[in-house]
Amino acid sequence: MNRFLQSRYQNYVRWWNAPVTRRDRIIGAFIGGMGCFWIGILGRLALGPLPVSLSTLAWWALGSILVGVMLGICFPKNVSVVCFPFSTFGGGS
């Protein structure tokens, strides 16, 4: 088990220190869009005044997705690490 964790850690360090590729930017944009969608929607529902209209939630969702995609393009590795748990929210059964 220890060897497995060391191998995973070494792969992560190698990926983190490698130059950013187009693939990293595409994956970062996708993860950022999905993750920021959930962060924006749930944050708006938790912190904003209620009740909220569906059109307001749609605008928040669109804005959150656009911010997540832009962040994913600019900072692909950071966004991939931070937003990945949020991007998988609701993805399981």
C-alpha positions, 0 to 999 in steps of 0.5 A: 500500500505504501508503494502505491501511495508513493507512486501516486504522489510521484505521478502527481508531483510530476504532473504538477511540475510539468508545463501546462498543455492544451489538454490540461487547459481543456480539462481545467475549463471543463472541471472549472465550469462544472465545479463553479456551477455548483459553487455558484448555485449552492452559494446563491441559495445559501447566502442570498435572500429567498425565495429566488426566481428560476431566471435569477438562478439561471443567470447565476449558473451562467455567470458561474460557469463562465467564471469557472471556464475562464479560471480553468483556462488561466489556471488549469492545474489549480482549478482542476485540484480545487474544483474537482470535488465540486465537479463530481457533485451529483454525478453519482447514483 
